[in-house]
Amino acid sequence: MLTKRLEILLDPDEYKEMQREAKERGESVGQLVRDVLREKMVKPRKKTSARAFQKLFSKDMEIDISSWTEEKKKITKARLKEIEAH
C-alpha cells in the first residue's frame, strides 16, 4: 500500500516527456516515477548487498580474525558510516 507522498517540481518539457512515456507504457506518471526510482535506487542496493554477502561467504575468502571483538567494532563503525551517508 502506498502511504508516503513526494512532491517534486519539473520543467514543463520534462513533464510532457514523462507523460508521453507513461502513456506508451500504459501507466500513470506516478507509477513511471516509482518504477524509475525502484530501478535506479532500490535494485542496485539489493544487488550490492547480495554481492557483498556472496563475497563474504565465498570459499575463496581468506580472513584472519585474531580478535573478534576488534573486528566487530570495525564492522559496526563501517556500517554506521554507510547508514549515515544515506
Buried (B, 14 or more C-beta within 10 A) or exposed (E): EEEEEEEEEEEEEEEEEBEEEBEEEEEEBEEBBBEEEEEEEEEEEEEEEEEEEEEEEEEEEEEEEEEEEEEEEEEEEEEEEEEEEE
